């Protein structure tokens, strides 16, 4: 939102470039680089599962970076588009402060597309979690599935796929409920 308030400034350029790089870097490569840098060279964080809460930092950053890039670009572009519309000019003409215009009026109108895209990104999030589990040697459904594929245990592979599918459907249902909560006009009665 700050980048949309001051397009073309240094913060906007840094966030846009950082989000583009975050989207472009493959998760498995980023995970390996983070392990080499922070776990092996600097010895600040553990590289595998176990230990305390610090063991979650590297996998979390690796998993979240591409999605943060997507959402940062979406919010920035949506806020830039909305800030040129008539209702925003009217709010500014009435003397509403710039912060209230951006964080109340504009944010409310870009929330629906952001939640929708976030729901679509959850499929990629689940797929990347499988990769992250393998790279960081975390026990989970992803590493279970990779081991089952290696051992040709098709029943476990099918069960893992069904579990991932059901969780994706549940996440999409949650996104639909959130969209209706954000915009009540989306209910079937109002269609």
Secondary structure, DSSP 8 states (H G I E B T S, - for coil): -HHHHTTTSHHHHHHHHHHHHHHHS-HHHHHHHHIIIIIIIS--S-SSS-SSTTHHHHHHHHHHHHHHHHHHHHHHHHHHHHTTSHHHHHHHHTT--HHHIIIIIIHHHHHHHHHHHHHHHHHHHHHHHHHHHHHTT--SHHHHHHHHHHTT-HHHHHHHHHHHHHHHHHHHHHHHHHHHHH-GGGSGGG-
